[in-house]
């Protein structure tokens, strides 16, 4: 009696082998990153800068879907007439094939692709040519360092300072003093007003924060906290705080009023409240004032490092209302109103955003 194999077993074996072939082809496709476009195929380097994720990859996946669907249709055609002869194991294999491929095609692309974007803020440097001096002015404690950080992240151009702060130089402002001397800074930090500044600076950016908050922040700096820490809490209950607050409220008004009334070159005001609420929008406006632009990529890069290295670390909860007695509060309100009047006189219609936290 000769060796004999039943036809239905041959058909089952053929279907199973076809499934294995399709599965192997699918894995081979993904491991070799082979993308097909119409009738031609070529290899794609997923991390190449020339690879446009938004257009080429979806087209490749669409092409693969069509190919996969055609293969599955053939599979259905082969097995349709013989489904009754298939075992439960064979049917499970085919259903699992569908499940695996649907997951691989439809899962989020970001899990598979790592597109590295170069951010300007990752390599801050001086400008190659001499830059018109722009003052970055504020009363201490008003967010000058943070503003500098954001400007550097948006443009990749270094900012400087007339003070040469070594701590800042080691923490992200490597050209702190160098670019100031060489006139290659995007802007130069100062907490002062001097008579020669109108001829020394071509432009100015004034950062304004309500004195109730900036005076307290300044007290932290000058009493042991420097850029990121706080002064000892008990110092806020001493005469040292009261004397400091009286002096600094007046200093806040004098400095800002001098720049608004005496600096007749182009001046742009950044209100700290607005900067805190939407830093990217406010910095975009400031960059435009400097005759520059930022891209959407620049904005995304800013979001990655929005705070910088010098955000103050508040460990102690302070009831700021208890720090300002009636006399200090009266002085605050008077100076804020006087400065608001000066702003409105120079910039009619400007919305003055000076609100205490």
C-alpha positions in Angstrom: 0.0 0.0 0.0 1.6 3.3 -1.1 2.1 6.4 1.1 -1.0 8.7 0.9 -1.7 12.2 2.3 -5.2 13.5 2.3 -5.8 16.7 0.2 -7.4 18.6 3.1 -4.2 18.2 5.2 -2.2 19.6 2.3 -4.4 22.6 2.1 -4.2 23.2 5.9 -0.4 22.9 5.7 -0.3 25.4 2.9 -2.4 27.9 4.8 -0.3 27.6 7.9 3.0 28.1 5.9 1.5 31.1 4.2 0.7 32.7 7.6 4.3 32.0 8.9 5.6 33.6 5.7 3.5 36.7 6.1 4.5 37.1 9.8 8.2 36.7 8.9 7.8 39.3 6.1 6.2 41.8 8.5 9.0 41.5 11.1 11.6 41.8 8.4 10.0 44.9 7.2 10.1 46.6 10.6 13.6 45.5 11.4 15.1 46.8 8.2 13.0 50.0 8.2 12.1 49.5 4.6 9.5 52.0 3.3 7.7 51.6 0.1 6.3 54.3 -2.1 4.1 53.0 -5.0 6.0 50.6 -7.2 9.5 51.4 -5.7 11.1 50.9 -2.4 14.1 52.4 -0.6 15.6 52.3 2.8 14.8 55.1 5.2 17.0 56.3 8.1 14.5 57.2 10.7 16.8 59.6 12.5 18.2 61.3 9.5 17.5 65.1 9.3 16.3 64.6 5.8 13.5 62.4 6.9 10.2 64.2 7.0 8.1 62.4 9.6 5.0 64.4 8.8 4.7 63.2 5.2 7.0 60.3 4.2 6.4 57.9 7.1 2.6 58.1 6.9 2.9 57.4 3.2 5.1 54.4 3.9 2.7 53.1 6.4 -0.2 53.6 4.1 1.6 51.6 1.4 2.4 48.8 3.9 -1.3 48.7 5.0 -2.4 48.2 1.4 0.2 45.5 0.8 -0.8 43.8 4.1 -4.5 44.0 3.2 -3.9 42.4 -0.2 -2.0 39.6 1.4 -4.7 39.0 3.9 -7.3 39.0 1.2 -5.4 36.3 -0.6 -5.2 34.4 2.6 -9.0 34.6 3.0 -9.5 33.5 -0.6 -7.3 30.4 0.0 -8.9 29.5 3.2 -12.5 30.4 2.6 -13.4 27.2 0.8 -11.7 25.0 3.4 -12.5 26.8 6.6 -14.5 23.8 7.8 -11.5 21.6 7.6 -9.2 23.9 9.7 -8.4 23.1 13.2 -9.0 25.5 16.1 -5.2 26.1 16.3 -5.0 27.1 12.7 -7.9 29.7 13.1 -6.2 31.1 16.2 -3.0 31.6 14.3 -4.7 33.7 11.6 -6.7 35.8 14.1 -3.5 36.5 16.1 -1.8 37.6 12.8 -4.4 40.3 12.4 -4.1 41.5 16.0 -0.3 41.7 15.9 -0.2 43.7 12.6 -3.0 46.1 13.6 -1.1 47.0 16.7 2.2 47.5 14.9 0.6 49.7 12.3 -1.7 51.8 14.5 0.4 52.4 17.7 1.7 56.0 18.1 4.6 57.0 15.9 6.4 58.8 18.7 7.1 55.5 20.4 9.1 54.4 17.4 10.9 57.6 16.3 13.4 59.7 18.2 13.8 62.9 16.2 16.5 65.0 17.9 16.0 68.8 17.5 18.9 71.2 18.0 17.8 74.0 20.4 19.5 77.4 20.2 19.6 77.5 24.0 21.8 74.4 24.1 24.8 76.3 22.7 24.5 80.0 23.8 27.3 82.1 22.4 28.2 85.7 21.6 27.2 87.3 18.3 29.9 87.2 15.7 29.6 90.9 15.0 29.3 93.9 17.4 25.8 94.3 18.6 24.0 97.5 19.5 24.0 97.8 23.3 20.6 97.0 24.8 20.1 97.5 28.5 18.2 94.8 30.5 17.0 97.0 33.4 15.2 96.1 36.6 15.1 96.8 40.2 16.6 93.8 42.1 14.2 90.9 42.6 12.2 91.7 39.4 13.1 88.6 37.3 16.1 90.0 35.4 18.0 86.7 35.5 15.0 84.7 34.4 14.3 87.1 31.5 18.0 86.7 30.4 17.6 83.0 30.5 14.5 83.1 28.3 16.1 85.4 25.8 19.1 83.1 25.5 16.9 80.1 25.1 14.9 81.8 22.3 17.8 83.3 20.4 21.0 81.3 21.3 22.7 84.7 21.8 24.5 85.4 25.1 23.3 88.1 27.5 25.8 89.9 29.8 25.9 92.0 32.9 27.8 95.0 34.2 28.4 93.1 37.4 30.2 89.9 36.3 28.4 87.6 38.7 30.5 84.5 39.0 27.6 82.3 40.2 25.6 83.2 37.2 28.6 82.6 34.9 28.9 79.1 36.3 25.2 78.4 36.0 24.4 79.1 32.4 25.6 82.7 31.6 29.1 81.9 30.5 29.6 85.3 28.8 28.3 87.2 31.9 31.0 89.8 31.7 33.0 89.0 28.5 30.3 89.9 25.9 29.5 93.1 27.8 33.0 94.4 27.3 33.1 93.3 23.7 29.7 94.6 22.8 28.6 91.1 21.6 25.7 90.6 24.0 22.0 90.5 23.1 21.4 92.6 26.2 23.2 93.8 29.3 21.8 93.5 32.8 21.9 96.5 35.1 20.1 97.6 38.3 21.2 101.2 37.9 20.6 104.5 36.2 23.5 106.7 35.1 23.6 110.0 33.2 25.6 108.6 30.3 23.3 105.6 29.8 21.2 107.3 27.0 24.4 107.6 24.9 25.8 104.2 26.0 22.7 102.1 25.3 20.8 102.2 22.0 17.8 100.4 23.4 16.4 99.4 26.7 14.2 96.6 28.1 12.7 97.5 31.4 11.4 94.6 33.6 8.7 95.7 36.0 7.5 93.8 39.0 5.2 95.1 41.8 7.5 96.4 44.6 5.7 94.4 47.3 7.1 91.2 45.6 10.4 92.5 44.2 11.4 94.1 47.5 10.9 90.8 49.4 12.8 88.9 46.7 15.6 91.4 46.9 15.7 91.0 50.7 16.2 87.3 50.3 19.1 87.9 47.9 20.9 90.5 50.1 20.4 88.6 53.3 21.9 85.2 52.6 19.7 83.7 50.0 21.5 85.0 46.8 19.7 83.8 43.7 18.0 80.6 44.8 17.6 80.4 48.6 15.7 82.4 51.2 16.8 84.6 54.0 16.4 83.3 57.6 12.6 83.7 58.4 13.2 85.4 61.7 14.9 88.3 59.8 11.6 89.3 58.4 10.4 90.1 61.9 13.2 92.5 62.7 13.9 96.2 62.1 16.3 95.2 59.4 13.4 94.2 57.2 11.5 97.4 57.9 14.5 99.6 57.1 15.3 97.6 54.0 11.7 97.8 52.7 11.5 101.5 53.2 14.7 102.1 51.3 14.0 99.6 48.5 10.5 100.9 47.8 11.9 104.3 47.1 14.8 102.8 45.1 12.3 100.8 43.0 10.5 104.0 42.1 13.6 106.1 41.4 15.2 103.6 39.2 12.2 102.7 37.1 11.0 106.4 36.9 14.5 107.5 35.7 14.5 105.0 32.8 10.9 105.9 31.8 11.3 109.6 31.9 15.0 110.2 31.1 15.9 107.4 28.6 14.5 108.7 25.3 15.9 105.9 23.1 13.5 103.0 22.3 12.3 101.3 25.5 10.2 98.2 25.9 8.5 97.2 29.1 8.1 93.6 30.3 5.6 93.3 33.1 6.6 90.4 35.4 3.0 89.4 35.9 2.5 88.9 32.2 5.9 87.2 31.8 5.0 84.7 34.6 1.5 84.0 33.0 2.9 83.4 29.5 6.7 83.6 29.2 6.9 82.5 25.6 4.5 85.1 24.3 6.1 87.9 26.3 9.6 86.9 25.2 8.5 86.7 21.6 7.4 90.3 21.8 10.7 91.3 23.4 12.7 89.5 20.7 10.6 91.3 18.1 11.6 94.6 19.8 15.2 93.6 19.2 14.4 93.2 15.5 14.6 89.4 15.6 12.2 86.5 15.3 11.7 83.1 16.9 10.3 80.0 15.3 7.8 77.4 16.6 10.8 75.1 17.2 12.4 77.8 19.3 9.2 78.0 21.3 9.1 74.3 21.9 12.8 74.4 23.0 11.9 77.2 25.5 9.2 75.0 27.0 11.8 72.3 27.6 13.8 74.6 29.9 11.4 77.4 30.9 12.7 78.0 34.5 16.4 77.9 34.1 18.8 77.3 37.0 18.0 80.2 39.3 14.5 79.9 40.4 14.3 80.7 44.1 13.6 77.7 46.3 10.8 78.7 48.7 10.9 76.4 51.7 9.1 78.6 54.2 5.5 79.8 53.7 5.4 83.5 54.2 2.2 85.6 54.7 3.3 88.6 52.8 0.4 90.7 54.1 2.0 90.6 57.6 5.3 92.0 56.3 4.0 95.4 55.2 2.4 97.5 58.0 0.2 100.5 57.3 3.1 102.9 56.6 4.9 100.5 54.2 1.6 99.8 52.4 0.9 103.5 52.0 4.3 104.0 50.5 3.9 101.1 48.2 0.6 102.3 46.8 1.8 105.8 46.4 4.9 104.8 44.4 3.1 102.4 42.2 0.5 105.0 41.3 3.2 107.6 40.5 5.1 105.2 38.3 1.8 104.2 36.6 1.2 107.8 35.8 4.7 108.2 34.3 4.2 105.1 32.1 0.9 106.4 30.9 2.4 109.7 30.0 5.2 108.1 27.9 3.1 105.2 26.6 -0.5 106.4 26.3 -2.9 103.6 26.3 -0.5 101.0 27.7 -2.0 98.5 30.1 0.0 98.7 33.2 0.2 95.2 34.8 1.5 95.9 38.3 -0.3 93.6 40.6 1.0 92.3 43.9 0.8 88.5 44.4 
